[in-house]
Amino acid sequence: MVDHEYTNCPNCHTTYRIPRTGHQLKITCKNCHEVFYENLLQEYVQTEHPKKRNKWFVIPAILIVTIIALTFIYQDAENLSSKTPISMPKSSNWMTINYGILVNKSTLTHSGETVGDLIQKIANYTDDLKGLVQQYLEPFSILCHDVLLSKIEPDTLPLVNILSHYPEGSERPTWVDLFREGHYQLYYNNHLIRVFIKGTKPKIGFDKYHSVIRHPIRDVMNSEHTTIDKIEVYVFNNDYANTEIRLNTIPGVIIADELDLSPKQKSIDLASIEEFLNQGVILEAVEVDANNDLYFYGRKAQNQTLAGQPLSLSDIAVIYRSIFHYGDNAPYISLDKHEDNRYAKVNFGGNLENTYAGSVVLEADKLFKTISTGIDPNTHQLMTSKFTKEVPDFLTRNERMLLEEKEVYGLELRYWFYPDSIGTVTDGSIGAVLTHQFIADVERMDVKVNVGSAVKNTIDHLNKNFEQYERADNTFKELSTVGRVMSIINWLKIMDVDDKIELDELLSIKIPAFTTPKRTKKMLAITAASSSANMHLNSRNIRDYTKVYYISDLLDKESKYASDEHLLEVAGNYCSQIDISEIAPLEFLELENSLESINREIEQKKRTLNRYSSRDVDNYNKSVNQQKFLVKKYNNFQLENRFINSIGGGINLRPSEFKRISRNRNAPKLRELRKVKGKIKTVGKVAKSGDWIRNISSGISGSRINKLSTNSWTSSKSVNGNIEYNYHSNSGDYATSSQNLLEWQLKTSVNGSEDIVKYSIASNLLQVYHDGFIKEARGRISSDGKRIVFQ
C-alpha cells in the first residue's frame, strides 16, 4: 500500500510528496513561501460557467476563507470581461536579471553613438532613443527561461526554444522575427508550453498579446509528437536604462483543453487576398465594408515585383509587421558608420532585414551612389549609358558639380528617401493611394546644411522625373511598390482597423528564405575631368571629358580605423598617379601625337640633311615651322584636370511621417472606385471591372497553421553519480538532462542550434550558452534569490 501522495503548490506549482492521511495538512512552500492546505474539512466545489473560457491559476496565499471569496469574485468578474486582470503576484516572486556585462557597449548604432553612450541617456529622452538600442538589448529576454529554471526544478525532457526551428534568414512565419528580437519567448516540450510576454500580470498580458502568441501556440499544439497539457505564461519587462529584466517567476497557467485560440475580431480571408495578388496588380486601395470584410483593389499590371520576385501576400505581411509591431524601432534602412570604417553598417528598423521589402529599400539606398558617381554599387560597372537611355538629360551629381561649381572637393554626403509625400484619401471605409513616391533629399538635420547647387539639382531631377528613373532601374519601381503597400497598411493602422478585423492573422504567413547583408563595403570613387581651359563644357558634352574610377579595392590595404578624411586622401593620392593620357581629351592626345610625330620627323631629317640641297633645307624648315606651330598650340591648350573624390544614405519609413490621410468623399479616386464597385463582377477567383481587380470571399478565413518538425524522442536513463536522461531523434537532434544533489545541466541541440544551461545549487551560479548569441555567461544569484547579476 502506498503511504504517500503528491501535491502542487497552487502559487508556483512546485511538487511535494506528502503522507497519505485523512487529517488536514498545512504546507509552506520552500520556493515561494506560499501557505496552503490539504485535506480541508469542508470541500468547496466550483461550478463551471457554461461559457468556455481560459482557466487561469495564479492565486495569492492568505487564509482559506479569503481564497474561497476571491474565487467567487474572480469568477464573477471574469464573466463580465475577458480582460479583467488576475491577482497581482507578490513582490517576492519578481526576480531581477542584470545583463549589463553581456552587452557590447562599444557597438555603433544608427545614430553613430555607441550602445553604451545611449544607455546612459535613455532615462532622460524619448522612445526614439530606446528604438536605437532595441535590436541590441531586447534579445536578452532569452535569459528569462534560463533564470526561471534556477527557481524551479528543471523538466526531465528539456524545453526547446521555438526559434531553433527557424534559423535566421530561413523560411519562417512572419511572427518569428518578433520572437527573435525578444519581445516574446516560447519554449515547449511534448507536454508543456512556456510563454514569456511583456507586462506585470499574466492574464492581462495574455489578453493583450493574444493575437500574436496564439500563432506559435497553435503551431506547437497541432504538430506531431506533442500532446500539450498546459501553457504557462510568465511576464517580464526589460529596463534598457539599467540593462535589467524584471521577471515574475510565478506563472499564469492555462489548461490546454480549455484554451481558446480563436480570433477576437473578424478573421481575414487570406486565401482571397493571395489569389488577388497572384493576378499581377498595382495596389490602389483597400476597403473595410459594413460586415468588416477586407477587400483590396488594384489594376492589372505585369511584373509587379519586390527583389525581383512577384509581389505576394508575404510582402504584405512583412510591411504590416513593420508598421504595426515595430516597438520603438520604427521602419527604416540606413547605411551607417561601422566599427570597421572601410565598411558601412546596414541598419534596419521595423524588422525589415532578411525580407524582400528590406532588400528593395537597401538597394534603392545604394542607388544614390549610382546617381552620384554613375557606378553600379553591386557590379561596379558604369551605368550612365543605361540611365541616359531612359532619362535623356541624366547627369550624375559629380558631372553637375564639374559644370556648376568652381571648387571641386571630396564628398561624404548622405542621401535619404523620405515618405512625407506618400498618402491616402478616404471616405471612412475605403483608403485609396493618393501618392506613393518617396522623396529624395540630403539627410535632414536639425541644423540646415548648405550642399551646393549640384546636389540640389541632382535631387530635384530625380524627384521630378521619377517615372523615367523607374524605367532606367527596376529598383526604383520596386521602391514605389513598397510605398503603395505602406500607404495602404498605414491607412489600416490610422483607421484602427485592427479593432474590427484580426489583422494579426497576417503574422501566420510564411516569409521566403532570404538574407540581407549586415554590412557593405564603402564605395571609394573618383570622377576625373580633363579639358582645355577654353573649352565650353555643358550638359551635352561633359561626359566626353570625364572618366570614373572605382577604387574601393584600395580600402583593403587600409586600417579598419582609418577615418573618411584619410580615405579621401587615399583617393587624392591615386589621382596624382593617374596617367594624363587616360583622361586627357581626344584633341589633346591627337595634338600630342602630332607633336611627337613631327619631332621624330625632324630628328630623322636632321641626320640625313644635305645642307647643300635647297630642297632638303626647305623641307626641313617646313617641318621646324610645323613643330613651332604645334608647340604653340600645345602650350596654349591649357589642359585643366579636376578630380572629385567621393565616399559613402538611408530610407525613412516611419509611419508617423507619412502624409496625413485626406478625408474627401468626392475625391476623383474615390468616385472612380465607387463606379468600379457598381460594375465589378466575379470572374473565377477574383472580381473584375475593366482593368480593375478585387479579391472576393474564398469561403476560407483565418490564420494559417505552420506545423513544426517536432521530434519523436528516443530516451535512455543512466545513473553514475548523476541521474542523466538522454533523448535522440532520427533527425540528429538531441537533448540531455543531468542532475545530482549539487548541480544540474540541460542541453539541447535542434537544427544545429545548441543551448546549454547549468546551475550549481551550492554556489548559486548559473551558466548559460546560446548558439549565435551568448557564447558563455555566468550569473550569480543573490542569497535571497531575488537578483542575478551576470558577470
Rosetta blueprint (number, residue, H / E / L):
1 M L
2 V L
3 D L
4 H E
5 E E
6 Y E
7 T E
8 N E
9 C L
10 P L
11 N L
12 C L
13 H L
14 T L
15 T E
16 Y E
17 R E
18 I E
19 P E
20 R L
21 T L
22 G L
23 H L
24 Q L
25 L E
26 K E
27 I E
28 T E
29 C L
30 K L
31 N L
32 C L
33 H L
34 E L
35 V E
36 F E
37 Y E
38 E E
39 N L
40 L L
41 L L
42 Q L
43 E L
44 Y L
45 V L
46 Q L
47 T L
48 E L
49 H L
50 P L
51 K L
52 K L
53 R L
54 N L
55 K L
56 W E
57 F L
58 V L
59 I L
60 P L
61 A L
62 I L
63 L L
64 I H
65 V H
66 T H
67 I H
68 I H
69 A H
70 L H
71 T H
72 F H
73 I H
74 Y H
75 Q H
76 D H
77 A H
78 E H
79 N H
80 L H
81 S L
82 S L
83 K L
84 T L
85 P L
86 I L
87 S L
88 M L
89 P L
90 K L
91 S H
92 S H
93 N H
94 W E
95 M E
96 T E
97 I E
98 N E
99 Y L
100 G H
101 I H
102 L H
103 V L
104 N L
105 K L
106 S L
107 T L
108 L E
109 T L
110 H L
111 S L
112 G L
113 E L
114 T E
115 V H
116 G H
117 D H
118 L H
119 I H
120 Q H
121 K H
122 I H
123 A H
124 N H
125 Y L
126 T L
127 D H
128 D H
129 L H
130 K H
131 G H
132 L H
133 V H
134 Q H
135 Q H
136 Y H
137 L H
138 E H
139 P H
140 F H
141 S H
142 I H
143 L H
144 C H
145 H H
146 D H
147 V H
148 L H
149 L H
150 S H
151 K H
152 I L
153 E L
154 P L
155 D L
156 T L
157 L L
158 P L
159 L L
160 V E
161 N E
162 I H
163 L H
164 S H
165 H H
166 Y L
167 P L
168 E L
169 G L
170 S L
171 E L
172 R E
173 P E
174 T L
175 W L
176 V H
177 D H
178 L H
179 F H
180 R H
181 E H
182 G L
183 H L
184 Y L
185 Q E
186 L E
187 Y E
188 Y E
189 N L
190 N L
191 H L
192 L E
193 I E
194 R E
195 V E
196 F E
197 I E
198 K E
199 G L
200 T L
201 K L
202 P H
203 K H
204 I H
205 G H
206 F H
207 D H
208 K H
209 Y L
210 H H
211 S H
212 V H
213 I H
214 R H
215 H H
216 P H
217 I H
218 R H
219 D H
220 V H
221 M H
222 N L
223 S L
224 E L
225 H L
226 T L
227 T L
228 I L
229 D L
230 K E
231 I E
232 E E
233 V E
234 Y E
235 V E
236 F E
237 N E
238 N E
239 D E
240 Y H
241 A H
242 N H
243 T L
244 E E
245 I E
246 R E
247 L E
248 N E
249 T L
250 I L
251 P L
252 G E
253 V E
254 I E
255 I E
256 A H
257 D H
258 E H
259 L L
260 D L
261 L L
262 S L
263 P L
264 K L
265 Q L
266 K E
267 S L
268 I L
269 D L
270 L H
271 A H
272 S H
273 I H
274 E H
275 E H
276 F H
277 L H
278 N H
279 Q L
280 G L
281 V E
282 I E
283 L E
284 E E
285 A E
286 V E
287 E E
288 V E
289 D L
290 A L
291 N L
292 N L
293 D L
294 L E
295 Y E
296 F E
297 Y E
298 G E
299 R E
300 K E
301 A L
302 Q L
303 N L
304 Q L
305 T E
306 L E
307 A L
308 G L
309 Q E
310 P E
311 L L
312 S L
313 L H
314 S H
315 D H
316 I H
317 A H
318 V H
319 I H
320 Y H
321 R H
322 S H
323 I H
324 F H
325 H L
326 Y L
327 G L
328 D L
329 N L
330 A L
331 P L
332 Y E
333 I E
334 S E
335 L E
336 D E
337 K E
338 H L
339 E L
340 D L
341 N L
342 R L
343 Y E
344 A E
345 K E
346 V E
347 N E
348 F E
349 G E
350 G L
351 N L
352 L L
353 E L
354 N L
355 T L
356 Y H
357 A H
358 G H
359 S H
360 V H
361 V H
362 L H
363 E H
364 A H
365 D H
366 K H
367 L H
368 F H
369 K H
370 T H
371 I H
372 S H
373 T H
374 G L
375 I E
376 D L
377 P L
378 N L
379 T L
380 H L
381 Q L
382 L E
383 M L
384 T H
385 S H
386 K H
387 F H
388 T H
389 K H
390 E H
391 V L
392 P L
393 D L
394 F L
395 L L
396 T L
397 R H
398 N H
399 E H
400 R H
401 M H
402 L H
403 L H
404 E H
405 E L
406 K L
407 E L
408 V L
409 Y L
410 G L
411 L E
412 E L
413 L L
414 R L
415 Y E
416 W E
417 F E
418 Y E
419 P L
420 D L
421 S L
422 I L
423 G E
424 T E
425 V E
426 T E
427 D L
428 G L
429 S L
430 I E
431 G E
432 A E
433 V E
434 L E
435 T E
436 H L
437 Q L
438 F L
439 I E
440 A E
441 D E
442 V E
443 E L
444 R L
445 M L
446 D L
447 V L
448 K L
449 V L
450 N L
451 V L
452 G L
453 S H
454 A H
455 V H
456 K H
457 N H
458 T H
459 I H
460 D H
461 H H
462 L H
463 N H
464 K H
465 N L
466 F H
467 E H
468 Q H
469 Y H
470 E H
471 R H
472 A H
473 D L
474 N H
475 T H
476 F H
477 K H
478 E H
479 L H
480 S H
481 T H
482 V H
483 G H
484 R H
485 V H
486 M H
487 S H
488 I H
489 I H
490 N H
491 W H
492 L H
493 K H
494 I H
495 M L
496 D L
497 V H
498 D H
499 D H
500 K L
501 I E
502 E L
503 L H
504 D H
505 E H
506 L H
507 L H
508 S H
509 I L
510 K E
511 I E
512 P L
513 A L
514 F L
515 T L
516 T L
517 P L
518 K L
519 R E
520 T E
521 K E
522 K L
523 M L
524 L E
525 A E
526 I E
527 T E
528 A E
529 A E
530 S E
531 S E
532 S E
533 A L
534 N L
535 M L
536 H L
537 L L
538 N L
539 S L
540 R L
541 N L
542 I H
543 R H
544 D H
545 Y H
546 T E
547 K E
548 V E
549 Y E
550 Y E
551 I L
552 S H
553 D H
554 L H
555 L H
556 D H
557 K H
558 E L
559 S L
560 K L
561 Y L
562 A L
563 S L
564 D H
565 E H
566 H H
567 L H
568 L H
569 E H
570 V H
571 A H
572 G H
573 N H
574 Y H
575 C H
576 S H
577 Q L
578 I L
579 D L
580 I H
581 S H
582 E H
583 I H
584 A L
585 P L
586 L H
587 E H
588 F H
589 L H
590 E H
591 L H
592 E H
593 N H
594 S H
595 L H
596 E H
597 S H
598 I H
599 N H
600 R H
601 E H
602 I H
603 E H
604 Q H
605 K H
606 K H
607 R H
608 T H
609 L L
610 N L
611 R L
612 Y L
613 S L
614 S H
615 R H
616 D H
617 V H
618 D H
619 N H
620 Y H
621 N H
622 K H
623 S H
624 V H
625 N H
626 Q H
627 Q H
628 K H
629 F H
630 L H
631 V H
632 K H
633 K H
634 Y H
635 N H
636 N H
637 F H
638 Q L
639 L E
640 E E
641 N E
642 R E
643 F E
644 I E
645 N E
646 S E
647 I E
648 G L
649 G L
650 G E
651 I E
652 N E
653 L L
654 R L
655 P H
656 S H
657 E H
658 F L
659 K L
660 R L
661 I L
662 S E
663 R E
664 N L
665 R L
666 N L
667 A L
668 P H
669 K H
670 L H
671 R H
672 E H
673 L H
674 R H
675 K H
676 V H
677 K H
678 G H
679 K H
680 I L
681 K E
682 T E
683 V E
684 G L
685 K L
686 V E
687 A E
688 K E
689 S E
690 G L
691 D L
692 W E
693 I E
694 R E
695 N E
696 I L
697 S L
698 S L
699 G L
700 I L
701 S L
702 G L
703 S L
704 R L
705 I L
706 N L
707 K L
708 L L
709 S L
710 T L
711 N L
712 S L
713 W L
714 T E
715 S E
716 S E
717 K E
718 S E
719 V E
720 N L
721 G L
722 N L
723 I E
724 E E
725 Y E
726 N E
727 Y E
728 H E
729 S L
730 N L
731 S L
732 G L
733 D L
734 Y E
735 A E
736 T E
737 S E
738 S E
739 Q E
740 N L
741 L L
742 L L
743 E E
744 W E
745 Q E
746 L E
747 K E
748 T E
749 S E
750 V E
751 N L
752 G L
753 S E
754 E E
755 D E
756 I E
757 V E
758 K E
759 Y E
760 S E
761 I L
762 A L
763 S L
764 N L
765 L E
766 L E
767 Q E
768 V E
769 Y E
770 H E
771 D L
772 G L
773 F L
774 I E
775 K E
776 E E
777 A E
778 R E
779 G E
780 R E
781 I E
782 S L
783 S L
784 D L
785 G L
786 K L
787 R E
788 I E
789 V E
790 F E
791 Q L
